[in-house]
Amino acid sequence: MTITDEDCLSETLAFNEQFEAAAASRPARGQAPDAATLAFLRRNRLGGDTPPTRLPHGQDRVVERGVKVRVFMPDHVDGVYLHIHGGGWTFGSADGQDERLWRLAEQARLAVVSVDYRLAPEHPFPAGPDDCEAAALWLVRHAASEFGSERLLIGGESAGAHLSVVTLLRLRDRHRVTDAFRGAHLLFGPYDLSMTPSQRLFGSRPLLSNTDTIRGSYELFTPGRTEEQRRDPEASPLFADLAGLPPARIVVGTEDPLLDDSLFLAARWQAAGASVQLGVVAGAMHGFTLFPLTITERELRRQRDFLSEA
């Protein structure tokens, strides 16, 4: 049976309704979660009781500056993908998507290196970016000897997409590394921590992320900063000079409070001279690729294709 775009939209909107209804029975998330709430979220970012499955294919390692990474090594390697997980800079982990990352490693013939960066509020900005920068530099220097390929790629989801762009900018500005990474795959990231219009206008609708939860994440990640201070390009890459960055695929859903972030970043990325694929997914909420939807499988195929061809 052929699945049409209308079928995908109907399924996605129905899922959104179910998610909102279920949210009524979940504890409200305040702007500053207590230690117990953070521990709960860190066990499983989807808010369930079962932690993610750890696969034996993953190897935990420690690289430069003591940064922890989780490595997936398929039989054939045509490149290395530096993956940076999401979770609002406050939860999530490198072993939170083992099954998905192992499947990507096998299908795209990529060694996957996922960064277990330090989390806020215990380790606020710039700790997370520092760790991602260190992991990226380790790959620049050692990918050929470790994995047999100098073809590097980078990407992540939500906060991981933000950290991916920040990492590319740090490599360029601090280390004069501009051509090591061949592509960036960016899923529904926040790129303006002073809040784009879509972030401000989304309201309280409980679709995994909304105006209040986003604002709370920024308070935890960049405590004590004003909105103007959060526009610093080191924290908000939308305000940075984007020249010299690699081709990118930028994906976001129309029901995501971070919609503007992806639209604005794609326009600035292209204006800076790099090629951009912009994927706007009708009806999709923030974090939609975490859920078993038809559009999830479609976007994961497109991610694999992009990384394989970049």
KABEL-V213693 format. One record per pair of residues at least 12 apart in sequence whose C-alpha atoms are under 8 Angstrom apart, sorted by the first residue. I is the first residue (numbers start at 1). J is the second residue. D is the distance in whole Angstrom. If there is no record, write none. Layout:
# KABEL-V213693
i: (I,I)
j: (J,J)
d: (D,D)
This chain:
# KABEL-V213693
i: (8,8,9,9,11,11,12,12,12,12,13,13,16,16,16,19,19,20,20,20,23,29,30,30,30,31,31,31,31,31,31,32,32,32,38,38,41,41,42,42,42,43,44,44,45,45,45,52,52,52,52,53,53,53,53,53,54,54,54,54,55,55,57,57,57,58,58,58,58,58,58,59,59,63,63,63,64,64,64,65,65,67,67,67,67,67,67,68,68,68,69,69,69,69,69,69,70,70,70,70,70,70,71,71,71,71,72,72,72,72,72,72,73,73,73,73,74,74,74,74,74,75,75,76,76,76,77,77,77,77,77,77,78,78,78,78,78,79,79,79,79,79,79,79,79,80,80,80,80,80,80,80,80,80,80,80,81,81,81,81,81,81,81,81,82,82,82,82,82,82,82,82,82,83,83,83,83,83,83,83,83,84,84,84,84,84,84,84,84,84,84,84,84,85,85,85,85,85,85,85,85,86,86,86,86,86,86,87,87,87,88,88,88,88,89,89,89,89,89,89,90,90,90,90,90,90,91,91,93,93,93,94,94,94,95,104,107,108,108,108,108,109,111,115,115,115,117,117,117,118,120,120,121,121,124,124,124,124,125,125,128,129,129,129,132,132,132,133,133,133,136,137,139,140,140,150,151,151,151,152,152,152,152,153,153,153,153,153,153,154,154,154,154,155,155,155,155,156,156,156,157,157,157,157,157,158,158,158,158,158,158,159,159,160,161,161,161,161,161,161,162,162,162,162,162,164,164,165,166,166,166,168,169,169,172,178,178,179,181,182,182,182,183,183,183,183,183,183,184,184,184,184,185,185,185,185,185,185,186,186,186,186,187,187,187,188,188,188,188,188,188,188,188,188,188,189,189,189,189,190,190,190,191,191,191,191,191,191,192,192,192,192,192,192,192,192,193,193,193,193,193,193,194,194,194,194,194,196,196,196,197,198,198,198,198,199,199,199,199,199,199,200,201,202,207,207,207,208,208,208,209,209,209,210,211,238,238,238,238,241,242,242,242,243,243,243,243,244,244,244,245,245,246,246,247,247,247,247,248,248,248,248,249,249,249,249,249,250,250,250,250,250,250,251,251,251,251,252,252,252,252,252,253,253,253,253,253,253,253,253,254,254,254,254,254,254,255,255,255,255,255,256,256,256,257,258,263,266,281)
j: (294,295,282,283,293,294,283,284,293,295,283,284,207,284,285,206,207,205,206,207,206,213,212,213,216,212,213,215,216,217,219,216,219,220,90,91,91,92,91,92,93,92,92,96,87,91,92,95,96,97,98,95,96,97,98,99,95,96,98,99,98,99,72,73,102,70,71,72,73,98,102,71,72,134,135,138,134,135,138,131,134,115,116,117,131,134,135,115,116,117,94,113,114,115,116,135,94,95,113,114,115,116,111,112,113,114,101,102,105,111,112,113,105,110,111,112,105,106,109,110,111,106,109,106,109,110,109,110,111,147,148,149,109,110,111,149,151,109,110,111,149,150,151,152,153,110,111,112,113,143,147,149,150,151,152,153,110,111,112,113,152,153,154,155,112,113,114,115,136,152,153,154,155,112,113,114,115,154,155,156,160,114,115,116,132,154,155,156,157,160,161,163,164,114,115,156,157,158,159,160,161,156,157,158,159,160,161,158,159,160,158,159,214,217,119,120,128,159,217,221,119,120,121,217,220,221,119,120,115,116,117,114,115,116,114,304,304,304,305,307,308,308,147,131,132,135,129,131,132,131,220,221,220,221,220,221,222,223,221,222,163,163,166,167,163,164,167,167,170,171,167,171,152,152,180,180,180,181,182,180,181,182,183,181,182,183,184,307,310,181,183,184,185,184,185,186,187,185,186,187,186,187,188,189,287,186,187,188,189,190,287,189,190,189,185,186,187,188,189,190,186,189,190,191,237,184,186,237,234,235,237,245,242,245,244,244,245,246,246,246,247,310,246,247,248,249,307,310,246,247,248,249,248,249,250,303,306,307,248,249,250,251,250,251,252,250,251,252,253,256,258,259,262,286,287,252,258,261,262,258,261,262,236,237,238,261,262,265,230,231,235,236,237,238,239,261,218,227,230,231,235,236,227,228,230,231,236,258,260,261,260,257,258,259,260,211,214,257,258,259,260,257,257,257,256,285,286,285,286,287,256,257,286,257,257,261,264,265,268,272,268,269,272,269,272,273,274,272,273,274,269,274,274,275,274,275,276,310,274,275,276,277,276,277,278,279,306,262,266,276,277,278,279,278,279,280,281,279,280,281,284,286,280,281,282,283,284,285,286,288,280,281,282,283,284,285,282,283,284,285,286,284,285,286,286,286,278,278,295)
d: (6,6,6,6,8,8,6,6,7,8,6,7,7,8,7,8,7,8,6,6,6,7,8,7,7,7,6,7,4,7,8,6,8,7,8,7,6,8,5,5,8,8,7,8,7,7,6,8,5,7,8,8,7,8,7,7,6,8,6,8,6,7,6,8,7,6,5,5,8,7,8,5,7,8,7,7,6,7,6,8,7,8,7,7,6,7,7,6,5,7,7,6,5,5,5,8,6,7,6,5,7,7,7,6,5,6,7,6,7,6,5,7,7,7,5,7,6,5,7,7,6,8,8,8,6,8,5,5,6,7,7,7,6,6,8,6,7,7,5,6,5,7,5,6,7,5,5,6,7,7,7,7,8,6,5,6,6,6,5,6,6,5,5,8,6,5,6,7,7,7,6,5,6,7,6,5,6,6,5,5,8,6,6,8,8,8,6,5,7,5,7,7,7,7,7,6,6,8,7,5,8,7,5,5,5,4,7,7,6,8,7,5,8,6,6,6,7,6,7,6,5,5,7,7,8,7,7,8,8,6,8,5,6,5,8,7,7,6,8,7,6,8,7,8,7,7,8,5,7,7,6,5,5,6,7,5,6,7,6,6,8,6,7,7,7,8,6,5,7,7,7,8,8,8,7,7,7,7,7,6,5,6,8,5,6,5,6,7,8,7,6,5,6,5,4,5,8,7,6,6,6,5,6,6,8,8,6,5,4,6,7,6,7,7,8,5,6,7,5,8,8,5,6,6,8,8,8,7,7,7,6,7,8,8,8,6,7,7,7,6,7,6,5,5,6,8,7,6,7,6,5,6,6,5,6,7,8,8,7,6,5,6,6,5,6,7,6,5,7,8,7,7,7,7,7,8,7,7,7,6,6,8,5,6,5,6,8,7,8,7,8,5,7,6,8,7,7,8,6,6,7,6,5,7,5,6,8,8,6,7,7,5,6,6,6,6,8,5,6,8,8,8,8,5,8,6,7,8,6,7,8,7,6,6,7,8,7,6,8,8,7,6,6,8,5,7,8,8,8,7,8,7,6,8,5,5,6,7,8,7,5,6,6,5,6,7,7,6,7,7,6,5,6,6,4,6,7,6,5,6,8,8,5,4,6,6,4,6,7,8,7,6,5,5,6,7,8,6,5,5,7,7,5,5,7,8,8,7,8)
